[in-house]
Amino acid sequence: MTSIRGSVVDVRFDDRLPAINTLLLTGHEQEIKIEVYAQLNAHHVRGISLTPTQGLARGMNVTSTGKELAVPVGKNILGRMFDVFGNTIDHQGPLSDVTWKSIHRSPPSLSERATKSEVFLTGIKAIDVLIPLERGGKAGLFGGAGVGKTVLLTEMIHNMVGHEKGISMFCGIGERCREGHELYHDMKDADVLKDMVLIFGQMNEPPGARFRVGHAALTMAEYFRDEEHRDVLLLIDNIFRFIQAGMEVSGLMGQMPSRLGYQPTLETELSKLEERIANTEAGAITSIQAVYVPADDLTDPAAVHTFSHLSATIVLSREKASEGLYPAIDLLASNSKMATPGIIGNRHYEMAQEIRKTLAHYEELKDIIAMLGLEQLSPADHLIVNRARRLERFLTQPFYATEKFSDFKGKVVSLQDALDGCERILSDEFEDVPESAFYMIGNIEEALKKNSDKKQAAKEKLKKKTASPVEA
């Protein structure tokens, strides 16, 4: 070892130089792992340490493994939690019967990819009707703290595992330890851990480890897609932290920064990760990624390059959450590239447009209602408001993930049932049914049942009140 500057380490080799991305071991017990990042000349390489560099000194011996960083793959990784090196961190004992694969792999070639665009059904009405996700595509999830990002991700995992018989993977990049701990126990309580893999590169780890954890998660997901021919739902939280880790690595390596201090290789690094998420003939990796937008500036290079990869954008709104409309999705701000007649069909497309038009009109009328009241609206506007309010409530849904808090039994709703419900609301079939009957239900028939039960209860109450004292 010839020099150590933070996480950057220079090493001299007298004979053959190790290739880029080779893993080097050093330290008193070979516990410090370094990844070769650049070959400086005929005898020197520069690497980034993936572990803290305390205790290193110049002159120490370094061993080249001759291999790249690898993670375990196989059926036995299900239900387990890993770090970037493939070590289990859930105190559940060692792994058995697994093979190790390099995390550096090429994206599937164009000839291997499926050319047909298919919709990925989540069983969540608001998403399936208005923001259809792409099978093998990437969706961005935007939202602040406490608006239901984790609950929405947990529900998608539940539906994927329980109804699609697929695999779910959670990749935490730059996560807080608390969030990882909570998620693990939430999944355990919801009984979906057995078909799930969790992998974390936490906030306190060096940038090299955070930069590689996304590649490690994808290697595990690719095994289930290519070898087991199963569909995988990959959740990444947070893709901005991956870009941030790359920026730190680039700065440590002494590269000249580009716009706003980002690394000059930002687009290439992000593409190497995102392009591996694909739909092939064997199966599909569908990804939902939490995206932090720096200072809410959508022109920031990190946001711009991430947006170019996404096929759907789901925006969570604090206003909707405060009204108790869960999932708290801002339906007008969210959009999907799949929402075209050629992919989802004419009926679905026209319905989605009609719903958006109704909700947008209601949004414009809200100021008038706040100032003058509902009585001042024209009969046509009255109808719009009634439809919009019923639609808003119909597009709420009880989740399995929140059963123990809400007392509502979780429901999965088919796309057909969701579309039928919306169509019947738009045709004013339920004018005499109160709005409250549409809140937190599955299909539209439940609203009618809820209303008739309410009427029956009211009748019985009235009967008791009007009954003579002797009868009472």
Buried (B, 14 or more C-beta within 10 A) or exposed (E): BBEBEEBBBBBBBEEEBBEBBBBBBBBEEEEBBBBBBBBEEEEBBBBBBBBBBEEBEEEBEBEBBEEBBBBBBBEEBBBBBBBBBBEBBEEEEEBEEBEEBBBBBEBBEEEEBBEEBBBBBBBBBBBBBBBBBBBBBBBBBBBEEEBBBBBBBBBBBBBBBBEBEBBBBBBBBBBEEEBBEEBBEBBBEBEBBEBBBBBBBBBEBBBBBBBBBBBBBBBBBBBBBBBBEBBBBBBBBBBBBBBBBBBBBBBBBEBEEBEEEBBEBBBEBBBBBBEBBBBBEBBBBBBBBBBBBBEEEEEBBBBEBBEEBBBBBBBBBBEBBEEEBBBBBBBBEBBBBBBEEEBBEEEBBEBBEBBBEBBEBBEEBEEBBEEEEEEEBEEEBEBBBBBBBBBBBBBBBBBBBBEEEEEBEBBBBBBEBBBBBBBBBBEEEBEEBBBEBBBBBBBBEBBBEBBEEBEEEEEEEEEEEEEEEEEE
